Amino acid sequence: MKKILLTYLLFLVLYNSIAQVTIRVTGIPANTPTTDNLYIAGSFNNWNPNDTNFKLTKVDNRYKLTIPDYKGNEEYKFTRGSWTTAEGDSNGNVIKNRTLEHVVNGVINVSIAGWEDKKIKEIITSTALPNVKIISNRFFIPQLNKFRRVWIYLPNDYETNLTKRYPVLYMHDGQNCFDKTTAFSNEWGIDETLSNKQNNGDKGCIVVAVDNGGASRLDEYSPYNNPKYGGGQGDAYVDFLALT
């Protein structure tokens, strides 16, 4: 009897730790393009905004997706295939990630209020300082056979102190480094931070920032290939930074 009870308890633990949940979207904004697909991007798929394994199925003007082997307490957002088309509030402003609580074999009904690319009120202007420039919108990466936007930040005294030498910092996710209009969620304020530090006595620093590849971001940043998440181009990307 004890063995049967222990077996049953073990089954309940395993059943509740890995189950499935169905997310059903019962309402979408009126300005949603009819030709666009809906996706879920979250901590369970490396935040891939156009993962075909997490594309919702449309049934009678409603969308749904069943997530198998779901362990609970995950964060996620809806997108229409990219982070520029991520869900927002009713005015198109950025919202916090949703939290997917543990629901055993249950259904979660949600509604999408708006999309970030369909902003209604707020008009965002560039937040980059004047000493931030774009070197190229199509800088060629021969190691990956791709083109990428590259930014540069120059210290406050760069143009007035021609003999001074500066360290150079190379950064990734260039979209996020300097400018709110290109950043995912919000900019990191690299230019403001370095400028303030220099005004307070720091020597100054040049920053070269390379945009990530969007859906191929993990492919380029990881040297190891993961069957589920991708990767494997990290060595080639590092060669680009070091040798180009």
Residue pairs with C-beta under 8 A, 6 or more apart in sequence:
15 104
16 102
16 104
17 71
17 72
18 69
18 70
18 71
19 70
19 102
19 103
19 104
19 105
20 66
20 67
20 68
20 69
20 70
20 105
21 66
21 67
21 70
21 100
21 103
21 104
21 105
21 106
21 107
21 108
22 64
22 65
22 66
22 67
22 106
22 107
22 108
23 40
23 56
23 64
23 65
23 66
23 67
23 100
23 107
23 108
23 110
24 62
24 63
24 64
24 107
24 108
24 109
24 110
25 38
25 56
25 62
25 63
25 64
25 78
25 110
25 111
25 112
26 62
26 109
26 110
26 111
27 111
27 112
28 38
28 63
28 111
28 112
29 90
29 112
29 113
29 114
29 115
29 118
31 115
31 118
32 80
32 112
32 115
33 80
36 80
36 81
36 85
37 55
37 56
37 80
37 81
38 55
38 56
38 58
38 63
38 78
38 79
38 80
39 49
39 50
39 51
39 54
39 55
39 56
39 78
39 79
39 80
39 81
40 51
40 54
40 56
40 65
40 67
40 76
40 77
40 78
40 79
41 47
41 48
41 49
41 51
41 54
41 76
41 77
41 78
41 79
41 86
42 54
42 74
42 75
42 76
42 77
42 97
42 100
43 74
43 75
43 76
44 67
44 70
44 74
44 76
45 51
45 53
45 54
45 229
46 218
46 229
48 54
48 215
48 229
49 79
49 81
49 82
49 83
49 85
49 86
49 214
49 215
50 79
50 81
50 82
50 215
54 65
54 67
55 65
56 63
56 64
56 65
57 63
57 64
57 65
70 100
70 102
71 102
72 100
72 101
72 102
72 103
73 99
73 100
73 101
73 102
74 99
74 100
75 97
75 98
75 99
75 100
76 97
76 98
76 100
77 86
77 87
77 95
77 97
77 98
78 86
78 87
78 112
79 85
79 86
79 87
80 115
82 214
82 215
83 184
83 214
84 116
84 117
85 115
85 116
85 117
86 94
86 115
86 116
87 95
87 112
87 113
87 114
87 115
87 116
88 94
88 95
88 113
88 114
88 115
88 116
88 118
88 119
89 95
89 113
89 114
90 113
90 114
90 120
91 114
91 119
91 120
91 121
91 122
92 114
92 115
92 116
92 117
92 118
92 119
92 120
92 121
92 122
93 114
93 116
93 119
93 122
94 116
94 185
94 186
95 113
98 110
100 108
114 120
124 180
124 181
125 181
126 179
126 180
126 181
127 178
127 179
127 180
127 181
127 187
128 178
128 179
128 191
129 153
129 178
129 191
129 192
129 195
131 153
131 154
131 155
131 156
131 158
131 191
131 195
132 151
132 152
132 153
132 178
132 179
132 191
133 151
133 152
133 154
134 149
134 150
134 151
134 152
135 150
135 151
135 152
135 208
136 149
136 150
137 149
138 147
138 148
138 149
139 147
139 148
139 149
139 150
139 210
140 146
140 147
141 147
141 148
141 237
141 240
141 244
142 240
142 244
143 236
143 237
143 239
143 240
143 243
143 244
144 220
144 233
144 236
144 237
144 240
146 213
148 210
148 211
148 213
149 174
149 175
149 210
149 211
150 174
150 208
150 209
150 210
150 211
151 174
151 177
151 178
151 207
151 208
151 209
151 210
151 211
152 206
152 207
152 208
152 209
153 177
153 178
153 190
153 191
153 194
153 205
153 206
153 207
153 209
154 206
155 166
155 194
155 198
155 204
155 205
155 206
156 195
156 198
156 199
156 204
157 164
157 198
157 204
158 164
158 166
158 204
158 206
164 204
166 203
166 204
166 205
166 206
167 203
167 205
167 206
168 205
168 206
168 207
168 208
169 205
169 206
169 207
169 208
170 207
170 208
170 209
170 210
170 241
171 177
171 190
171 207
171 208
171 209
171 210
172 209
172 210
172 212
172 221
173 209
173 211
173 212
173 217
174 209
174 210
174 211
174 212
175 182
175 183
175 184
175 211
175 212
176 182
176 183
176 184
176 187
176 188
177 187
177 188
177 190
177 191
177 207
177 209
178 187
178 188
178 189
178 190
178 191
178 209
179 187
180 186
180 187
190 207
190 209
191 207
194 202
194 204
194 205
194 207
198 204
210 241
212 220
212 221
213 219
213 220
216 230
216 233
218 229
218 230
218 231
219 230
219 231
219 232
219 233
220 233
220 234
220 236
220 237
221 231
221 234
221 237
222 229
222 230
222 231
222 232
222 233
222 234
223 231
223 232
223 233
223 234
223 235
223 238
224 231
224 232
224 234
225 231
225 232
